[in-house]
Amino acid sequence: MSKYVPTLKNIAEAVNRLKGVCGHVPLQLNAELSQKHSARVYLQREDLGPVRSYKLRGAFNKMAHLGSQSVVTCSAGNHAQGVAFSCRNLDINGIIFMPNITTQQKINKVKQFGGKKVSIFLDGNNFDESFEIANAYAKEHNRNFIHPFDDEKVIEGQATVGFDIFRQMDGKSIDYLFLPVGGGGLSAGVSSYIKMVSPNTKIIGVEPLGAPSMLTALKAGRVVKLDKINSFVDGASVKKVGELNFPICQHNLDDMLLIDEGHVCSKIIQMYNDNGFIIEPAGVLSLCALDIYPEIRGKNVVSVISGGNSDIFRMPEILEKSLVYEGLKHYFKVQFAQKAGSLKDFILNVLGPNDDIIYFRYTRAINKETAPVVIGIQLREKHDINLIMINLIKKGFVFEKLDGLGEE
C-alpha cells in the first residue's frame, strides 16, 4: 500500500469545504435499467453537477488550500472546467493548457466558467503532450500545478462522491459499485471511502478497451506507461494512471472491466432514447459494465455517471461506431469488373431487399480488368450479413471485409 491513503477525517473536511459548491447531486433509482438487469440499479448523477462532472470536487478541494496563489493545469475538458469554476469562485488566476484537438465547445465552456480569471493555451497534439508542456510552464514560472488526478487533495475531493452515494442510500446495502477509471482519482477516492464505511461492497473499475492503463498496471503490479491509446473516450483515456492512485486502487478494487468503444457509443444512444440523458463517453462506462456483469442480478447496484459534457458535433462518429458495433453497418473492399453493369450486378445478386449502400468509392484502374471499390452497407437486421457473405462467395466476387473506413 501507498503511504498515502485518504482518511475519513480528510474526506469529511472535503465534504464541508464543498458545501454550497457542488450542490445536490442526486442518486436515482433507474426503473428501466433495474428491470433490464433484474437488479436495483442506482445512478449517481454527477452529470447534473454545476460543471456537469465530478471533476469540480477535486479541483475545488485542492485550490481552496492555496489561498490566492495562481495555478496552472492541463485538461481535455472536465478538469479544466472544474479548475475554471474554482478560479472564478475562489478569486484565483489560472492558466489552462488544452490539447490542440480540443473542441470549441469545451473551450467555450471553460471560458464560460472561468471568465476573466482564466487564460487558455492550446498546445500539444494530445493530453500527454499538453500535460508535459503545462507542467514545465508551472515549474518555470513557479506556479501551483493542479494535477487532474494524481494529488492528495484532488483524490479527497473526488472521495466526496462516495460520501454522497452512501448518505443517499440511507442504510440500504451497496452490493456492487461501478466506477469509471481514467487516471484513477475518482476510483482511489471513492473506493477509499466506501471500503471504510461499507467493506462488503464489491467495487468494480471500468476502463475503455483502447486505454487499459489501470488494468495493465494491476497485472504488472506497478504503474506502467502505455505506448499508445485510443483517446475516443477522452474523459477516461490516459497512458499512465496516478502514482498515488494506483496502490489505493490495487488494494480496493475487486475487479476491472474493459469496454469496447462501440459499446460506449451504443450506450450513449440508448440512454438518450430511453431516459433522455445526455452523457459523455466516459460517463457511460459504468452503465456498459452492467451489460457484461451477470453477478449483479438481484443486488443493489450503483453506477457513477461521471460526466455529461457531450459535444453534439461528435454524434455522427458516435452513431457510426454504434452501428458497426451492433453489426448493422459493414465495410468491404470488393474487386469490381471494369465494365458497365458491375454495380447493378452487385446490387441485384449480393444485397438483400432491406440492405442499403451508404458509402461507395471507386477508383478506375488503368489497363486492368478489375478495380477496388470500398463499399459500406447498412442492414436492418444484423444477421442479414450472413446472406451477403454467402452471395459474395457464390457470385465469385474477390473481396476483403474491413473493420471500418480506417482500414481502406
ZAMARGU-4260 file (C-alpha; in steps of 0.2 Angstrom, whole numbers, plus 5000, padded with zeros to 4 digits):
<rodrens>
0) 5000/5000/5000 | 5005/5018/4997 | 5010/5028/5012 | 4996/5040/5007 | 4978/5034/5010
5) 4964/5047/5012 | 4956/5046/5029 | 4938/5048/5035 | 4944/5065/5043 | 4951/5071/5026
10) 4935/5066/5017 | 4924/5074/5030 | 4934/5090/5028 | 4932/5090/5009 | 4913/5087/5011
15) 4912/5103/5022 | 4923/5113/5010 | 4912/5108/4996 | 4896/5113/5004 | 4887/5126/4993
20) 4899/5122/4979 | 4893/5106/4971 | 4875/5107/4976 | 4864/5092/4977 | 4870/5078/4965
25) 4856/5065/4966 | 4857/5046/4967 | 4842/5040/4957 | 4835/5023/4956 | 4833/5019/4937
30) 4817/5009/4933 | 4822/5004/4915 | 4840/4998/4920 | 4833/4989/4935 | 4821/4979/4925
35) 4833/4975/4911 | 4846/4969/4923 | 4835/4961/4936 | 4843/4972/4950 | 4840/4988/4959
40) 4851/5000/4949 | 4855/5017/4956 | 4864/5030/4946 | 4875/5044/4954 | 4871/5058/4943
45) 4887/5068/4943 | 4882/5074/4925 | 4870/5085/4935 | 4883/5095/4945 | 4887/5113/4942
50) 4900/5109/4928 | 4891/5093/4923 | 4906/5082/4930 | 4913/5076/4947 | 4930/5085/4942
55) 4924/5101/4951 | 4925/5092/4968 | 4944/5088/4967 | 4949/5104/4959 | 4940/5115/4971
60) 4946/5105/4986 | 4964/5107/4980 | 4963/5125/4976 | 4954/5130/4992 | 4970/5126/5001
65) 4981/5138/4990 | 4974/5155/4995 | 4976/5167/4981 | 4990/5159/4973 | 4990/5157/4954
70) 4988/5140/4946 | 4992/5130/4931 | 4983/5115/4924 | 4981/5104/4909 | 4964/5095/4904
75) 4955/5090/4888 | 4939/5096/4896 | 4930/5092/4913 | 4945/5095/4924 | 4948/5112/4915
80) 4930/5117/4918 | 4932/5112/4937 | 4948/5122/4938 | 4940/5137/4929 | 4924/5137/4940
85) 4936/5136/4955 | 4946/5151/4949 | 4931/5162/4947 | 4924/5157/4964 | 4940/5157/4974
90) 4947/5173/4965 | 4962/5164/4959 | 4971/5167/4942 | 4973/5151/4932 | 4982/5146/4916
95) 4974/5131/4907 | 4983/5121/4894 | 4972/5111/4882 | 4977/5100/4868 | 4976/5107/4850
100) 4962/5094/4846 | 4951/5101/4860 | 4934/5105/4853 | 4927/5123/4853 | 4913/5118/4863
105) 4924/5113/4878 | 4935/5128/4876 | 4919/5139/4877 | 4913/5130/4892 | 4930/5134/4901
110) 4929/5152/4896 | 4911/5152/4902 | 4915/5145/4920 | 4932/5155/4922 | 4928/5172/4914
115) 4942/5184/4916 | 4951/5173/4929 | 4957/5161/4917 | 4969/5161/4901 | 4968/5146/4889
120) 4983/5140/4879 | 4981/5126/4866 | 4997/5117/4865 | 5002/5098/4861 | 4994/5086/4850
125) 4986/5075/4864 | 4983/5076/4883 | 5000/5069/4887 | 5010/5081/4876 | 4999/5096/4883
130) 5002/5089/4901 | 5021/5090/4899 | 5020/5107/4892 | 5009/5113/4906 | 5019/5105/4920
135) 5035/5113/4913 | 5027/5130/4912 | 5021/5129/4930 | 5039/5125/4936 | 5047/5138/4926
140) 5035/5152/4932 | 5034/5145/4950 | 5015/5142/4950 | 5005/5128/4958 | 5001/5114/4946
145) 4983/5107/4948 | 4985/5089/4943 | 4969/5081/4936 | 4970/5066/4947 | 4987/5062/4955
150) 4986/5073/4970 | 4980/5070/4988 | 4968/5085/4989 | 4961/5080/4972 | 4958/5062/4977
155) 4950/5068/4994 | 4938/5079/4984 | 4933/5065/4972 | 4930/5054/4988 | 4915/5065/4992
160) 4906/5056/4978 | 4907/5041/4989 | 4901/5051/5004 | 4886/5057/4994 | 4882/5039/4987
165) 4882/5031/5005 | 4872/5045/5013 | 4858/5044/4999 | 4857/5025/5000 | 4851/5029/5018
170) 4855/5012/5026 | 4852/5001/5011 | 4867/4990/5007 | 4878/4993/4992 | 4882/4976/4984
175) 4891/4982/4969 | 4898/4999/4964 | 4904/5003/4946 | 4917/5017/4944 | 4924/5024/4928
180) 4943/5024/4928 | 4955/5036/4919 | 4969/5042/4929 | 4962/5034/4945 | 4957/5049/4955
185) 4939/5045/4956 | 4942/5027/4959 | 4955/5030/4973 | 4945/5042/4982 | 4928/5034/4981
190) 4934/5016/4985 | 4944/5023/5000 | 4928/5030/5007 | 4916/5016/5003 | 4928/5002/5009
195) 4929/5011/5026 | 4910/5013/5028 | 4904/4998/5018 | 4918/4985/5017 | 4907/4971/5009
200) 4904/4982/4994 | 4912/4975/4978 | 4920/4989/4969 | 4922/4987/4950 | 4933/4998/4940
205) 4928/5001/4921 | 4940/5007/4908 | 4939/5009/4889 | 4946/4995/4879 | 4958/5006/4870
210) 4966/5014/4886 | 4968/5000/4899 | 4981/5009/4909 | 4974/5003/4926 | 4971/4985/4921
215) 4989/4985/4914 | 4996/4992/4930 | 4987/4979/4940 | 4993/4965/4930 | 5011/4972/4931
220) 5010/4976/4949 | 5016/4993/4946 | 5012/5009/4936 | 5015/5006/4918 | 5015/5020/4904
225) 5006/5013/4888 | 5014/5017/4872 | 4998/5020/4863 | 4980/5023/4867 | 4963/5026/4859
230) 4958/5043/4865 | 4940/5042/4859 | 4933/5040/4877 | 4943/5056/4881 | 4937/5058/4899
235) 4945/5041/4904 | 4959/5039/4892 | 4977/5041/4899 | 4993/5032/4896 | 4998/5031/4914
240) 4987/5031/4930 | 4992/5041/4945 | 5007/5035/4956 | 4996/5040/4972 | 4981/5032/4965
245) 4987/5015/4959 | 4991/5007/4976 | 4975/5013/4983 | 4965/5005/4968 | 4976/4990/4969
250) 4970/4987/4987 | 4952/4992/4985 | 4946/4987/4968 | 4938/4970/4967 | 4938/4968/4948
255) 4942/4978/4932 | 4932/4978/4916 | 4936/4984/4899 | 4923/4991/4887 | 4923/4992/4869
260) 4922/5010/4862 | 4907/5004/4851 | 4898/4998/4866 | 4901/5015/4874 | 4893/5023/4858
265) 4878/5012/4859 | 4875/5015/4877 | 4876/5034/4874 | 4862/5032/4861 | 4852/5020/4872
270) 4852/5031/4887 | 4847/5046/4877 | 4832/5037/4868 | 4826/5028/4884 | 4829/5041/4898
275) 4833/5057/4889 | 4851/5058/4897 | 4865/5067/4888 | 4880/5058/4894 | 4898/5059/4888
280) 4908/5043/4883 | 4917/5041/4899 | 4901/5044/4908 | 4893/5028/4902 | 4907/5016/4905
285) 4899/5011/4922 | 4882/5008/4913 | 4890/4997/4900 | 4898/4987/4914 | 4880/4981/4919
290) 4878/4973/4902 | 4893/4961/4905 | 4892/4958/4923 | 4878/4945/4927 | 4883/4944/4946
295) 4873/4959/4949 | 4856/4950/4947 | 4845/4953/4962 | 4858/4965/4970 | 4859/4984/4975
300) 4870/4991/4962 | 4877/5009/4960 | 4884/5016/4944 | 4893/5033/4943 | 4888/5043/4928
305) 4904/5054/4929 | 4900/5067/4917 | 4888/5074/4904 | 4899/5086/4893 | 4895/5078/4877
310) 4899/5088/4861 | 4884/5087/4848 | 4897/5088/4834 | 4903/5070/4839 | 4886/5062/4836
315) 4890/5057/4818 | 4905/5047/4824 | 4896/5040/4839 | 4882/5034/4828 | 4894/5026/4816
320) 4904/5017/4829 | 4887/5011/4837 | 4881/5004/4820 | 4897/4995/4817 | 4897/4988/4835
325) 4879/4982/4834 | 4883/4973/4817 | 4871/4984/4807 | 4885/4993/4796 | 4899/4984/4787
330) 4913/4989/4775 | 4920/4979/4761 | 4934/4981/4748 | 4927/4972/4733 | 4936/4970/4716
335) 4923/4976/4703 | 4925/4971/4684 | 4929/4987/4674 | 4914/4986/4663 | 4896/4993/4663
340) 4884/4984/4674 | 4896/4979/4688 | 4887/4989/4701 | 4870/4983/4695 | 4876/4965/4696
345) 4882/4968/4714 | 4865/4976/4719 | 4855/4963/4711 | 4865/4947/4716 | 4873/4952/4733
350) 4862/4964/4743 | 4845/4959/4751 | 4829/4969/4749 | 4832/4978/4766 | 4851/4982/4763
355) 4857/5000/4759 | 4873/5006/4752 | 4878/5021/4762 | 4896/5023/4756 | 4904/5019/4739
360) 4921/5024/4732 | 4928/5018/4716 | 4944/5022/4708 | 4946/5017/4690 | 4962/5007/4687
365) 4972/5009/4670 | 4975/4993/4660 | 4967/4981/4672 | 4951/4970/4671 | 4946/4974/4689
370) 4947/4989/4701 | 4944/4990/4720 | 4928/4998/4727 | 4926/5002/4745 | 4908/5000/4749
375) 4898/5002/4765 | 4882/4993/4768 | 4869/4996/4782 | 4857/4982/4787 | 4840/4982/4795
380) 4844/4966/4805 | 4862/4961/4810 | 4860/4943/4804 | 4857/4949/4786 | 4876/4950/4784
385) 4877/4931/4783 | 4867/4931/4766 | 4878/4945/4760 | 4894/4935/4763 | 4886/4919/4755
390) 4881/4929/4740 | 4899/4937/4738 | 4907/4920/4738 | 4893/4912/4727 | 4895/4925/4714
395) 4913/4925/4713 | 4917/4942/4720 | 4935/4944/4726 | 4933/4954/4742 | 4940/4959/4759
400) 4930/4963/4775 | 4935/4979/4783 | 4933/4984/4802 | 4930/5002/4796 | 4935/5015/4784
405) 4951/5017/4793 | 4957/5001/4786 | 4954/5005/4767
</rodrens>
